[in-house]
Amino acid sequence: MQAKRIVLITGANRGLGLKLAEVLAEKYSLILTARKQDELERIKENLEKKFQNLEIRTHQLDVSNKESVANLKDWLVQQHLKIDVLVNNAGVSQNPRSIIDINVIGTIDVSEQLLTTLTEDGKILLVSSILGKLNSQPKELKEQLQQKKTKEEIIQLSEEFIKKNDNNLAVYSASKAILNAYGRYVLSGLVKPNQSIYCMHPGWIKTDMGGPQAPGSLDDGVVTSQFLINNLPFQRDEKYHGKYFNDKAQVEDF
């Protein structure tokens, strides 16, 4: 029997991360990560009751803590595990400092530290937002992000932004625009020739982050991630590599 492809999901203990784990459970081998190990173990037990022949592992991960990210990487190496898909789903929308530390700096750290554990034709998904579109950004930030940036310049931009802005929504929106810039300017060039990266908007979904007023269901929220994992081949297609996908799994401009 052919071995299942391995999907690692950050922030897999609730919302879209958990829903994605549920819809991928039968076809893929899962590695679920989140800050609280006890929550992950409870989720693992629930999924094992729900699905047969489930392959699931869990590991504690705080994406904003470099040591925690390094521990995850070391564990993957020790377990001789190679990831086929890394889903950078963990994110927050409250507290400007936390937003930048998790949505930008932490996600960059996870992506780069785990690069060596990605299979030769692996995929990285950066969960972004429609709020991160360039046209939604302040003029100065929009102009900055239209120019190619290094990782250091991208992180500096995020630090400068929260010095001048303390509005949660504005910082969250900027964090996703900055993450998109990292994806297309930096990460797309760091991966190997047959690996792929995608930025994606899951939609405005009823989750703890999206709130009860959001129009979309959890099922709606995993349409694009399922498409990128299931439908796009595990080999680079330049038509899609480094691109931004909307919540209908269609490519759009950043």
Secondary structure, 3 states (H helix, E strand, C coil): CCCCCEEEECCCCCHHHHHHHHHHCCCCEEEEEECCHHHHHHHHHHHHHHCCCCCEEEEECCCCCHHHHHHHHHHHHHCCCCEEEEEECCCCCCCHHHHHHHHHHHHHHHHHHCHHHEEEEEEEEEECCHHHCHHHCCHHHHHHHCCCCCHHHHHHHHHHHHHHCCCHHHHHHHHHHHHHHHHHHHHHHHCCCCCEEEEECCCCECCCCCCCCCCECHHHHCHHHHHHHHHCCCCCCCCCCCEEECCCCCEECC
